[in-house]
Each structure stands twice: as C-alpha cells, then as structure tokens.
C-alpha cells in the first residue's frame, strides 16, 4: 500500500512540474511573439523582484527564545519575515489600486 502512495506522490510531483513548465513556456512563447507586451511584463517581474529584495533586506533574523524549541534558525526567521513583509506590501498595493480605481470613477463623473 505504501508503494502505491509513493507512486501517487511522485506522479503528482511530475504533473505539477509539467504544468509549471508548460505555463512558463507558453508565457515565454507569447512574450517572444508580442514584443511590445514583453517590455511591460519584464518591468512587472523586475518590480516584484525589487519588492522581494527590499523585504529580505528589511526582515529581521532574530529568533525569540520561545521559538528555539521548534529549531527555528536565523535563516528561517529571515525568510518568514521576508515573506510576511512581501505579502503586506503587495496586499497594501492591491487595496490601494482598488481604492484608486473606484475613487477615480466616482470623481470623474
């Protein structure tokens, strides 16, 4: 029974990897066909990397004493802090974009 579960898990990993490569491949194909949109896409990806880099630089690697029993390292703490900071920045940006869009519609009439 365990061998069937292992085969199922491995098959799932293979299918997820195939889907990820297909999605990335088709995205790259579209970027090559429509070069005017490629510039905007690369700027967006670059902006995301800048946000992630800033979040990593702002994150603290301090491990509180109460977390030592969970074997949390300074690297793990910094990665979690980076993820949270990135989420907060992107969520704040999304809410700001929605508010800007809706308020500009209200005041343009």
N, C-alpha and C positions, 0 to 999 in steps of 0.2 A: 504493500500500500504506500509506503514512504517513497518508493522509487517512482510511482505514478505522480505523486505530489511534486517531487523534484523535477520530473519531466515537464509537468504543467507550469511550474515556476520558470524553468529555463525557456520554455516555449513562449511564455508571456514576455520575458525579457527580450527575446528575439523579435517578437511582433512589435513591441514598443520601440525598440531600436530602429526597426524597419520604417515604422510610421514617422519617427522623428527625422530620419534621413530623407524620407520622401518629402516631408513638409519643407525641410531646409532646401532640398534640391529643387523643388518646384518654385520656391521663393527666389532662389538664385537664378533660375531659368527666366522667371518673369522680370527680374532686375536687369538681366542682360538684354531682353527683348525691348523693354521700355526704359531707356536710359534716363529720361527726364524724371521719372519717379525714383530711380535708383539714388539720385543725389539726396532727395528728401529722406529716403529710408536710411541711408548711411548717416545722415545728420541725426536722425532719431536714435539709431543704435549708439552712436557716439555720445549723445546726451545721456542715454541710460548708463553707459559705462562711466561717464563723469559723475553721475549721481551715486553709483555704486562705489567708486573710488573715494569720493568725499565721505560717504557713510563709513567706509572702512577706516579712513583717517580719523574720523570723529569718534569711533567706537572705543570704549574702554576695555582693557584686558584684565581688569580687576576681578578676582574671584572671591566672593564673600565666603566667610568661614562656614556658614550653614550649607554651602553647596559643595564643600570638599568631600563629603561622604558620597556624593554622586560621581566622583572622579572627573569633575569638570576642570579642564585645563585653561590656561590663559588664552590659548589659540581658539578654543571652543567658545569661550566667553566673548572674544572679539568678533568671531563670525556671527554669533547670535545677535550681538549688538549692532553689527553691520546690517543684518537682515531686518531687524526691527526699525532701524533708522531709515533704511531704504523704503520700507513699507510706509512709514509715516510721511516721508517726503512725497512719495508717489500718490498716497491717499489724499494728502493735503492739496496736491496739484490737481487731482481729479475733481475734488469737491470745488476747488477754485474755478476750474474750467467750466463746470456745470453752472455754477452761480453766475459767472461772467456771461455765459451763453444765454441764460434765461433773463438776466437783468438787461442785457443789451437788446433783447427782443421787446421787453416791456418799454424801455425808454426810446426805442426807435420809432414807435407808433405815434 
